[in-house]
């Protein structure tokens, strides 16, 4: 099975189910800047470390928040804890996004050619859309210690956990190629 619209132009075999979502090569090469690459090269690994730490901190706090939202009678605890964790969630998410964009522009052709980047970006957009959709009805009352409607808050918590877990899983799949098995 070939990827692309014209099989004579682009003969890239599909290795996974999300290959059709890859960003076009012409767009990736237009985004590539050698000047930025050389500027960031000495601090590339530091930016990667910051990205991984902020992403994992955000995901951990998001999991705690969603598990507390899922619990029955967890709103009182969630209201007290949310004043402590919400500034951290926002800062860590911001740092993860800025460092992720910086890492993408370090080598957009290599990063953007990976098959799981587009689905990961789609899941991030869906998770942010979920937050925007339910912020006033679910999150604000819960952070204030008031009940937000148990069935809806549980559905939102599960959806949020699934979306952000999907982002982490796709990030892991995107970081390396499939391991090669050498048989004798």
C-alpha positions as CSV (number, residue, x, y, z in Angstrom):
1,X,0.0,0.0,0.0
2,X,1.4,3.4,-0.9
3,X,1.2,6.6,0.9
4,X,0.2,9.8,-1.0
5,X,-2.2,10.5,-3.9
6,X,0.0,9.6,-6.8
7,X,1.9,6.3,-6.5
8,X,4.5,7.3,-9.2
9,X,5.5,10.5,-7.2
10,X,5.8,9.2,-3.7
11,X,6.6,5.5,-3.0
12,X,6.6,5.5,0.8
13,X,5.2,2.3,2.2
14,X,2.9,2.5,5.1
15,X,4.4,0.9,8.2
16,X,1.7,1.8,10.7
17,X,-2.0,2.8,10.7
18,X,-1.3,6.5,11.1
19,X,1.0,6.9,8.1
20,X,-1.7,8.7,6.1
21,X,-1.6,11.5,8.7
22,X,2.1,12.4,8.1
23,X,2.9,16.1,7.4
24,X,3.8,16.8,3.8
25,X,7.5,16.8,3.1
26,X,7.3,20.1,1.3
27,X,5.9,21.8,4.4
28,X,8.6,20.2,6.6
29,X,11.4,21.3,4.4
30,X,10.0,24.9,4.2
31,X,10.1,24.9,8.1
32,X,13.7,23.8,8.3
33,X,16.2,26.4,9.3
34,X,19.9,25.5,9.5
35,X,20.6,28.7,11.4
36,X,18.2,27.7,14.2
37,X,19.6,24.2,14.1
38,X,23.1,25.4,14.7
39,X,22.0,27.9,17.3
40,X,20.2,25.3,19.3
41,X,22.7,22.5,18.9
42,X,24.7,23.2,22.0
43,X,21.6,23.3,24.2
44,X,19.5,20.6,22.4
45,X,19.8,18.0,25.1
46,X,19.1,20.5,27.9
47,X,15.8,21.5,26.1
48,X,15.0,17.8,25.7
49,X,15.5,17.3,29.5
50,X,13.3,20.3,30.3
51,X,10.7,19.0,27.9
52,X,10.6,15.5,29.4
53,X,10.6,16.7,33.0
54,X,7.8,19.3,32.3
55,X,5.8,16.8,30.3
56,X,6.0,14.1,33.0
57,X,5.2,16.6,35.8
58,X,2.2,17.9,33.9
59,X,1.0,14.3,33.1
60,X,1.4,13.3,36.8
61,X,-0.5,16.2,38.2
62,X,-3.2,15.8,35.5
63,X,-3.6,12.2,36.5
64,X,-3.9,13.1,40.2
65,X,-6.5,15.7,39.3
66,X,-8.5,13.4,37.1
67,X,-8.4,10.5,39.6
68,X,-9.6,12.9,42.3
69,X,-12.4,14.1,40.0
70,X,-13.3,10.5,39.3
71,X,-13.6,9.6,43.0
72,X,-16.9,9.8,44.8
73,X,-16.9,12.6,47.4
74,X,-13.5,13.7,46.1
75,X,-14.5,17.3,45.5
76,X,-13.6,18.6,49.0
77,X,-10.1,17.2,48.7
78,X,-9.8,18.4,45.1
79,X,-10.9,21.9,46.1
80,X,-8.1,22.1,48.8
81,X,-5.4,20.6,46.6
82,X,-6.3,22.4,43.4
83,X,-5.2,25.8,44.7
84,X,-1.7,24.2,45.1
85,X,-1.5,22.2,41.8
86,X,-3.2,24.4,39.3
87,X,-0.4,27.0,38.9
88,X,2.0,24.1,38.5
89,X,-0.2,22.4,35.9
90,X,-0.4,25.6,33.8
91,X,3.3,26.3,34.1
92,X,4.4,22.8,33.3
93,X,2.0,22.6,30.3
94,X,3.4,25.9,29.0
95,X,7.0,24.8,29.4
96,X,6.2,21.4,27.8
97,X,4.6,23.1,24.8
98,X,7.3,25.8,24.3
99,X,10.1,23.2,24.6
100,X,8.2,20.8,22.3
101,X,7.9,23.4,19.6
102,X,11.6,24.3,20.0
103,X,12.5,20.7,19.6
104,X,10.3,20.3,16.6
105,X,12.0,23.3,14.8
106,X,15.4,21.9,15.7
107,X,14.9,19.3,12.9
108,X,11.4,19.5,11.5
109,X,12.1,17.1,8.6
110,X,13.2,14.3,10.9
111,X,10.7,15.0,13.6
112,X,7.8,15.7,11.3
113,X,8.5,12.6,9.2
114,X,7.8,10.3,12.1
115,X,4.4,8.7,11.8
116,X,3.0,9.3,15.3
117,X,3.5,13.0,15.4
118,X,0.3,14.0,13.7
119,X,-1.9,11.7,15.9
120,X,-0.2,13.0,19.0
121,X,-0.9,16.6,17.9
122,X,-4.5,15.6,17.2
123,X,-4.9,14.1,20.7
124,X,-3.4,17.2,22.3
125,X,-5.9,19.3,20.4
126,X,-8.8,17.1,21.5
127,X,-7.6,17.2,25.1
128,X,-7.5,21.0,25.0
129,X,-10.9,21.1,23.4
130,X,-12.3,18.9,26.2
131,X,-10.9,21.3,28.8
132,X,-12.3,24.3,27.0
133,X,-15.7,22.5,26.7
134,X,-16.1,21.5,30.3
135,X,-14.1,24.1,32.2
136,X,-17.0,26.0,33.6
137,X,-19.4,23.1,34.2
138,X,-17.0,20.5,35.6
139,X,-13.6,21.9,36.5
140,X,-14.4,25.2,38.2
141,X,-17.0,23.8,40.6
142,X,-14.7,20.9,41.4
143,X,-11.8,23.2,42.1
144,X,-14.0,25.3,44.3
145,X,-14.9,22.2,46.4
146,X,-18.5,22.0,45.1
147,X,-20.0,18.9,43.4
148,X,-19.9,19.0,39.6
149,X,-22.3,16.2,38.8
150,X,-20.9,12.7,39.4
151,X,-21.7,11.0,36.1
152,X,-20.5,13.8,33.9
153,X,-17.4,14.5,36.0
154,X,-16.4,10.8,35.8
155,X,-16.9,10.7,32.0
156,X,-14.8,13.9,31.7
157,X,-12.1,12.4,34.0
158,X,-11.9,9.2,32.0
159,X,-11.8,11.0,28.7
160,X,-9.1,13.3,29.9
161,X,-7.0,10.4,31.2
162,X,-7.4,8.5,27.9
163,X,-6.5,11.5,25.8
164,X,-3.4,12.5,27.8
165,X,-2.3,8.8,28.1
166,X,-2.7,8.5,24.4
167,X,-0.4,11.6,24.0
168,X,2.2,9.9,26.2
169,X,2.0,6.6,24.4
170,X,2.3,8.2,20.9
171,X,5.3,10.2,22.2
172,X,6.9,7.0,23.2
173,X,6.1,5.3,19.9
174,X,7.4,8.4,18.1
175,X,10.7,8.6,19.9
176,X,12.4,5.6,18.2
177,X,11.9,3.2,15.3
178,X,10.7,-0.3,15.7
179,X,13.5,-2.4,17.2
180,X,15.2,-4.7,14.7
181,X,15.4,-8.4,15.6
182,X,18.4,-10.2,14.3
183,X,17.7,-13.9,13.9
184,X,20.3,-16.5,13.1
